[in-house]
Amino acid sequence: MAKRDLGEEILESIEELKSGKIGRVHVFITPEEIKATRERIGVSQSAFAAMLNVSKRTLQEWEQGRRQPTGPARSLLAIAAKRPEVMHELFLS
């Protein structure tokens, strides 16, 4: 069994992170995309905010571009934008 060079592996990993080959991917969702997603699902701001577990005011801030969703909300919005039928299945059935 070959012996691992952990130091070399760590350095390679650092170089990959610096080069952008691996790491977090940040998805920016525009206010227009958020509103279009909600409209495609066919629900009110109140209903969509409840689906995302945020306040109606927070959703309004996102749709008006005053704030940007973060964390799990950003992930849920990305899913809702690509697969609105999932939101129907989970919340409207």
C-alpha positions as a printed Julia matrix, in Angstrom:
93×3 Matrix{Float64}:
   0.0    0.0     0.0
   1.43   3.35   -1.03
   2.04   5.89    1.68
   0.0    9.1     1.37
   1.66  12.5     1.43
  -0.95  14.47    3.39
   1.01  17.7     3.13
   1.02  17.46   -0.66
  -2.71  16.62   -0.72
  -3.49  19.66    1.43
  -1.44  21.93   -0.82
  -3.2   20.54   -3.91
  -6.58  21.15   -2.26
  -5.65  24.74   -1.43
  -4.58  25.33   -5.03
  -7.9   23.9    -6.3
  -9.84  26.21   -3.99
  -7.82  29.24   -5.09
  -8.27  28.39   -8.76
 -12.04  28.07   -8.35
 -12.11  24.43   -9.43
 -13.92  23.46   -6.24
 -15.69  25.31   -3.46
 -19.0   26.98   -2.86
 -21.08  28.13   -5.74
 -23.09  31.27   -5.09
 -26.24  31.6    -7.11
 -27.48  35.16   -7.46
 -31.22  35.35   -7.96
 -32.54  38.6    -9.36
 -35.66  40.26   -7.97
 -37.35  39.68  -11.33
 -36.57  35.95  -11.16
 -38.01  35.71   -7.64
 -41.24  37.41   -8.67
 -41.48  35.39  -11.91
 -40.98  32.16   -9.96
 -43.77  33.08   -7.54
 -46.06  33.98  -10.42
 -45.21  30.75  -12.28
 -46.22  28.81   -9.15
 -49.39  30.89   -9.11
 -49.46  32.01   -5.49
 -49.67  35.27   -3.59
 -46.72  36.85   -1.79
 -48.16  35.64    1.51
 -48.48  32.05    0.31
 -45.01  32.0    -1.28
 -43.44  33.51    1.83
 -45.09  30.76    3.91
 -43.69  28.11    1.56
 -40.19  29.55    2.06
 -40.74  30.03    5.8
 -40.02  33.76    5.64
 -42.15  36.79    6.35
 -44.17  38.45    3.61
 -42.1   41.59    4.2
 -38.86  39.67    3.59
 -40.23  38.33    0.3
 -41.26  41.84   -0.7
 -37.73  43.08    0.06
 -36.31  40.36   -2.22
 -38.77  41.08   -5.03
 -38.0   44.79   -4.85
 -34.23  44.23   -4.8
 -33.61  45.8    -1.41
 -32.34  42.52    0.06
 -30.93  39.28   -1.31
 -31.96  35.85    0.0
 -29.28  33.84    1.75
 -28.69  30.28    2.89
 -31.55  27.81    2.69
 -33.94  30.4     1.24
 -31.64  30.89   -1.74
 -31.52  27.14   -2.27
 -35.32  26.82   -2.06
 -35.75  29.66   -4.53
 -33.35  27.99   -6.96
 -35.34  24.75   -6.71
 -38.64  26.61   -7.09
 -37.31  28.44  -10.17
 -36.15  25.25  -11.88
 -38.9   22.92  -10.7
 -42.06  24.86   -9.76
 -44.01  21.6    -9.83
 -42.08  20.52   -6.73
 -43.5   23.47   -4.81
 -47.0   22.5    -5.98
 -46.46  18.92   -4.93
 -45.11  19.82   -1.5
 -47.29  22.76   -0.54
 -50.42  22.84   -2.69
 -51.46  19.19   -2.86
